[in-house]
Amino acid sequence: MQTMTIVALATMLATAPAFGQSSGSAGSDTAAPAAKPQAAAPVGTAHPAHATKPAAAASTPESRSAAALALSHEPTFDEGTAQRIRDAALSYSDIAVRGGWPAIPAEAKFVAGTPGPHDDLLRQRLLVSGDLAPDKASGPYDDVTEAVKRFQLRHALAATGTVTPRTLAALNVSVYKRIKQLEASLERLANMNFAFGQRYVIVNLPATFAEAVEDDKVVRRYRVIVGKTEKPSPTLTAEITSVNLNPTWTVPSSISKTEISAHMRKDPSYLSRMHMDVLDAHDAPIDPRSVDWSGAHTPNFTVRQQSGTWNALGAVKIDMPNPYSVYMHDTNQRNLFNDDYRFDSHGCSRVDNVRDLAAWLLKDLPHWSRASIDAAIASGQREDIHLPRKVPVAWIYLTGWMTKDQTVQFRNDIYDQDEQLLEATAEEAAFFNQAGNHPLTAHLAQ
């Protein structure tokens, strides 16, 4: 419903002078393992702090999380996020009514040191979105390179300063599409009720990153793997209650019915090789040969994978009771964290460098240091550690937002949820407007 307010205000700006010129729930955890596991706002203001070249390619969990944290200590989600998104949407609406930004031809080529026919167009595009400062509008091409890097960082692209095909595609996303992303993100936050604490955890699903926030600053940031497009991770708010070391994995019945059954039909030794047990309703072992693996019926048994290096949850599980039965955990396929595309789970969130997150969560228990966590995992014994104080956690779906340093960020609408939300919002608004009694009138007037 904020959509209606922003559009109305944009219309009011239409007479301004020309601008100098951009879910379904997921109750399952992870796939059954294979036998061999394989701009800136205010608009028009550049931000030199975000031109810094990102750290070299990370190859370990620690270096990957350190590189992610080095990009910014500003949280994606805090108590001021909604207002900042509203401000960003109004700024982008101002751009829209003043003509938007120019499209760059698909055949355009940009080479440092070699003037091209589309260089001025690129400068204009970066100037409008605030990635190129006004005083650099006619400077050397190095200024353009740095502006491209700023743009790339804001859109989660490799900050090379080169206009790659992916960068060009992002540059040519219309300002109207960017406004819709901000509007949809704002709408989602209007329907959230999250109890921010002095310490909390945020997972922004489209960004595939988790943030550990303390005293309003991000102190840890981790790559995460979230739900596939056909099995999207849910948005939720919950509390982290415990950390499980060397967990077992109780396979969701949906995976048992499809993937596990399919494996067993092809290879009856699959369960034993994957260290999985079949249990009845009382957790008593069942002979797998007595089970119907046709997949035609809902399983009347439970499949549980023993803890160990083969376990799909890895060595750490973070409990956060919620209606979707999802959680955060390690994985035995850590090579997947090197990928830029990290939408590969059945709904849960796999966390890179998760032992570091566990140590941060357990900081009120000094005897559970990172070293003691590593030692406990090495012992092979299961350990359930309850937090003395629960830590709030939110899984959010923001494809557009603005951080406190006035940087506007955009991510792809990987689950195609923005348009669905805005259409539903418009239909609801039309219904209440016809009735003459919109329930959110006071909220929209803010």
Sequence and secondary structure as in RCSB ss.txt:
>XXXX:A:sequence
MQTMTIVALATMLATAPAFGQSSGSAGSDTAAPAAKPQAAAPVGTAHPAHATKPAAAASTPESRSAAALALSHEP
TFDEGTAQRIRDAALSYSDIAVRGGWPAIPAEAKFVAGTPGPHDDLLRQRLLVSGDLAPDKASGPYDDVTEAVKR
FQLRHALAATGTVTPRTLAALNVSVYKRIKQLEASLERLANMNFAFGQRYVIVNLPATFAEAVEDDKVVRRYRVI
VGKTEKPSPTLTAEITSVNLNPTWTVPSSISKTEISAHMRKDPSYLSRMHMDVLDAHDAPIDPRSVDWSGAHTPN
FTVRQQSGTWNALGAVKIDMPNPYSVYMHDTNQRNLFNDDYRFDSHGCSRVDNVRDLAAWLLKDLPHWSRASIDA
AIASGQREDIHLPRKVPVAWIYLTGWMTKDQTVQFRNDIYDQDEQLLEATAEEAAFFNQAGNHPLTAHLAQ
>XXXX:A:secstr
 HHHHHHHHHHHGGGS                  SS   BSSTT   GGGGS   S   SHHHHHHHHHHH  S 
SS TTHHHHHHHHHHHHHHHHHTT      TT   BTTB  TTHHHHHHHHHHTTSS GGGTTS HHHHHHHHHH
HHHHTT    SS  HHHHHHHTS HHHHHHHHHHHHHHHHT      SEEEEEEGGGTEEEEEETTEEEEEEEEE
EE TTS    EEEEEEEEEES  EEE HHHIIIIIHHHHHH TTHHHHTTEEEE TTS B  GGGS  SSSS  S
SEEEE SSTT TTTTEEEE   TT   EE  S GGGGG S  EEESSSEEETTHHHHHHHHTTTSTTS HHHHHH
HHHHT  EEEEEEEEEEEEEE  SEEE TTSBEEE   TT  HHHHHHHHHHHHHHHHHHT  TTHHHHT 
